[in-house]
Amino acid sequence: DSADIDTSVISVGSHVKIKDEDGDEEEYDITGSTEADPLEGKISDESPIGSALIGHGVGDKVVVTLPNGNTVTYEVVAISGAI
């Protein structure tokens, strides 16, 4: 139940809004690996972005290392229960 999700930090079941260095916003549901569907905005807690976001709160800046070795910094804008 999304009402039971702790929205103070990102965890599996969270719906998050993040902003990159250019100010572009993205929204994701953090799921387990079997429920992940990136085309639907559902990313696994084991993915590079998902694993980097876990445990962070609103206002935190999170550095994500992408599979190609590049890094991207995201700011957590909002956390809610999954939609």
C-alpha positions in Angstrom: 0.0 0.0 0.0 1.5 3.3 -1.1 0.2 5.0 2.1 2.6 2.8 4.1 5.7 4.1 2.2 8.1 6.3 4.2 8.4 9.4 2.1 11.3 10.9 4.1 13.8 8.8 2.2 13.8 6.9 -1.1 13.2 3.1 -0.9 11.6 0.4 -2.9 8.0 1.5 -3.6 8.9 5.2 -3.7 7.9 7.5 -6.6 10.6 10.1 -7.0 11.1 13.3 -9.0 14.7 14.1 -9.7 16.4 17.0 -11.5 19.7 16.8 -13.4 22.4 19.4 -13.7 20.6 21.0 -16.7 17.4 21.4 -14.7 15.6 18.6 -16.6 13.2 16.7 -14.3 12.5 13.0 -14.5 10.1 10.8 -12.5 10.6 7.2 -11.5 9.0 4.5 -9.5 11.6 2.5 -7.6 10.8 -1.2 -7.9 12.3 -4.6 -7.4 14.2 -6.1 -10.3 11.3 -8.3 -11.5 8.9 -5.3 -11.7 11.2 -2.9 -13.5 10.0 -1.5 -16.8 12.1 1.6 -17.8 9.8 2.5 -20.6 7.0 2.8 -18.0 9.2 4.8 -15.6 9.7 1.9 -13.3 13.4 1.4 -12.4 15.0 -1.3 -10.3 16.6 -0.7 -7.0 19.5 -2.5 -8.5 19.9 -0.2 -11.5 22.6 2.5 -11.4 20.1 5.3 -10.8 17.9 3.3 -8.5 20.7 2.0 -6.3 22.3 5.5 -6.0 19.0 7.1 -5.0 18.1 4.6 -2.2 18.3 6.2 1.2 18.4 9.8 0.0 15.9 12.5 0.9 14.5 15.6 -0.7 17.2 18.2 -1.4 20.0 15.6 -1.5 22.4 15.7 -4.4 23.2 12.2 -5.7 26.1 11.3 -8.0 25.2 8.4 -10.3 27.9 6.4 -12.2 26.4 5.3 -15.5 27.4 2.0 -17.2 29.6 3.9 -19.6 31.7 5.3 -16.7 30.3 8.9 -16.9 28.7 10.4 -13.9 25.5 12.5 -13.6 24.5 14.5 -10.5 20.8 14.5 -9.7 18.9 16.5 -7.0 16.0 14.8 -5.3 13.0 17.1 -5.8 10.1 15.0 -4.3 9.4 11.6 -2.9 5.9 10.0 -2.6 4.4 6.6 -2.6 4.4 4.9 -6.0 1.6 5.9 -8.3 
